[in-house]
Amino acid sequence: MKDMPKSPVTKMLDKHSDLTHSTDVKVVSHVQREQDDWYVNTIMIDGVSVPFIYKRKKPYRSLIGARVNLTYYPTSKQVAGFEMEMMKVVRIRVA
């Protein structure tokens, strides 16, 4: 039997061990703000207290209430002297 071709997500997960993939998660909050030439998007996922952040060149429609598939890795950032944990999204798709 022939091996099935790997999906793009599976290839990314195989190549980068620190990536995590979550499927069919519900977005409860979505905020966009301009930063230089980019739109920084911050989403909150139902049942998770850590923000998920990604950038786009153009504004995007609101994802509140949508179910999405996310590929991300944990990171942290200094905000007002505090270390904030966040998730950096490398791939997001509406489920």
LOKEMI-293144 format. One record per residue: x, z, y of N, C-alpha, C in turn; residue in one letter. Coordinates in steps of 0.1 Angstrom, whole numbers, padded with zeros to 4 digits, always signed. Layout:
<kollos>
XZYXZYXZYA;...
</kollos>
This chain:
<kollos>
+0008+0000-0012+0000+0000+0000+0009+0000+0013M;+0005-0008+0022+0012-0009+0035+0010+0003+0044K;+0021+0008+0051+0019+0019+0060+0011+0014+0072D;+0003+0023+0077-0005+0021+0089+0004+0021+0101M;+0002+0012+0111+0010+0013+0123+0007+0026+0130P;+0017+0032+0136+0015+0045+0144+0009+0042+0157K;+0000+0051+0161-0006+0050+0174+0004+0054+0185S;+0002+0050+0198+0011+0053+0209+0013+0068+0210P;+0002+0076+0208+0003+0091+0209+0012+0096+0198V;+0010+0091+0186+0018+0096+0174+0033+0093+0177T;+0036+0081+0182+0050+0077+0185+0056+0087+0196K;+0048+0090+0206+0053+0099+0216+0056+0113+0211M;+0046+0118+0202+0048+0131+0196+0060+0132+0187L;+0062+0121+0180+0074+0121+0171+0087+0121+0179D;+0087+0114+0190+0099+0112+0198+0102+0125+0206K;+0092+0132+0211+0094+0143+0220+0087+0155+0214H;+0095+0164+0208+0090+0176+0201+0082+0186+0210S;+0085+0186+0223+0078+0196+0232+0064+0191+0236D;+0060+0179+0233+0047+0174+0237+0036+0180+0228L;+0024+0182+0234+0012+0186+0227+0001+0177+0230T;-0007+0174+0220-0018+0165+0222-0031+0172+0219H;-0041+0172+0228-0054+0179+0226-0064+0168+0227S;-0074+0168+0218-0085+0158+0219-0098+0165+0222T;-0107+0157+0229-0120+0161+0231-0122+0174+0238D;-0114+0177+0249-0115+0189+0256-0123+0187+0269V;-0131+0197+0273-0140+0196+0284-0133+0200+0297K;-0134+0191+0307-0129+0194+0321-0139+0202+0329V;-0135+0214+0334-0144+0222+0341-0141+0222+0356V;-0129+0217+0360-0126+0216+0374-0116+0204+0376S;-0118+0197+0387-0109+0185+0390-0107+0184+0405H;-0094+0186+0409-0091+0185+0424-0080+0175+0426V;-0082+0166+0436-0072+0157+0440-0067+0159+0454Q;-0054+0157+0456-0048+0159+0469-0037+0149+0471R;-0035+0144+0484-0025+0135+0486-0012+0142+0488E;-0001+0136+0483+0012+0141+0485+0022+0129+0485Q;+0027+0126+0497+0035+0114+0500+0026+0102+0496D;+0031+0093+0487+0024+0081+0483+0016+0083+0471D;+0014+0095+0466+0008+0098+0453-0005+0107+0455W;-0014+0106+0446-0025+0116+0445-0022+0125+0434Y;-0021+0138+0437-0018+0148+0427-0031+0153+0422V;-0034+0152+0409-0046+0157+0403-0044+0169+0395N;-0053+0179+0397-0052+0192+0390-0065+0193+0382T;-0065+0195+0369-0077+0198+0362-0076+0211+0354I;-0087+0217+0353-0088+0229+0344-0097+0226+0332M;-0092+0231+0321-0099+0228+0308-0107+0240+0304I;-0118+0238+0298-0127+0249+0293-0119+0258+0283D;-0118+0271+0286-0112+0280+0277-0097+0282+0279G;-0091+0275+0289-0077+0275+0291-0075+0280+0306V;-0066+0290+0308-0064+0295+0322-0052+0289+0329S;-0046+0278+0323-0035+0272+0329-0039+0258+0335V;-0035+0255+0347-0038+0241+0352-0030+0230+0346P;-0037+0218+0345-0030+0206+0340-0029+0197+0352F;-0016+0192+0354-0013+0184+0366-0008+0170+0362I;-0013+0160+0369-0008+0147+0368-0009+0139+0381Y;-0001+0128+0382-0001+0120+0395-0006+0106+0392K;-0013+0101+0402-0017+0087+0402-0014+0081+0416R;-0013+0067+0416-0011+0060+0429-0024+0059+0437K;-0036+0059+0430-0049+0057+0436-0058+0069+0433K;-0067+0072+0442-0077+0082+0439-0085+0079+0426P;-0089+0089+0419-0096+0087+0406-0110+0094+0407Y;-0119+0089+0400-0132+0095+0400-0132+0109+0394R;-0141+0117+0397-0142+0131+0393-0143+0132+0378S;-0136+0141+0371-0137+0142+0357-0144+0155+0353L;-0150+0162+0363-0158+0174+0360-0169+0171+0349I;-0169+0179+0339-0179+0177+0328-0175+0167+0317G;-0164+0159+0320-0160+0149+0311-0152+0155+0299A;-0152+0148+0288-0144+0152+0277-0132+0142+0277R;-0120+0148+0276-0108+0140+0277-0098+0143+0265V;-0089+0133+0263-0078+0135+0254-0065+0136+0263N;-0057+0147+0260-0046+0149+0269-0033+0150+0260L;-0022+0144+0266-0009+0147+0260-0001+0153+0271T;+0005+0164+0269+0012+0172+0279+0023+0181+0274Y;+0031+0187+0283+0041+0196+0280+0041+0208+0290Y;+0045+0220+0285+0044+0231+0294+0056+0231+0304P;+0054+0236+0316+0064+0237+0326+0060+0248+0335T;+0069+0251+0345+0066+0262+0355+0070+0257+0369S;+0065+0264+0379+0068+0261+0393+0068+0273+0401K;+0077+0274+0411+0077+0286+0420+0066+0283+0431Q;+0057+0292+0432+0047+0291+0442+0046+0305+0449V;+0049+0305+0462+0049+0317+0470+0057+0328+0464A;+0068+0325+0458+0077+0335+0452+0073+0339+0438G;+0062+0334+0433+0057+0337+0419+0060+0325+0410F;+0063+0328+0397+0065+0317+0387+0051+0314+0381E;+0047+0301+0383+0034+0297+0378+0036+0288+0366M;+0029+0291+0355+0029+0283+0344+0019+0272+0346E;+0022+0259+0342+0013+0248+0343+0016+0238+0332M;+0007+0229+0330+0010+0218+0320+0011+0205+0327M;+0022+0198+0324+0024+0185+0330+0018+0174+0321K;+0008+0167+0325+0001+0157+0317+0009+0144+0318V;+0012+0138+0306+0019+0125+0305+0009+0114+0301V;-0002+0118+0296-0012+0108+0292-0026+0115+0292R;-0036+0108+0298-0049+0113+0299-0059+0101+0296I;-0069+0104+0288-0079+0093+0285-0092+0100+0283R;-0102+0094+0289-0116+0099+0287-0120+0097+0273V;-0125+0107+0266-0128+0106+0252-0141+0099+0250A;
</kollos>
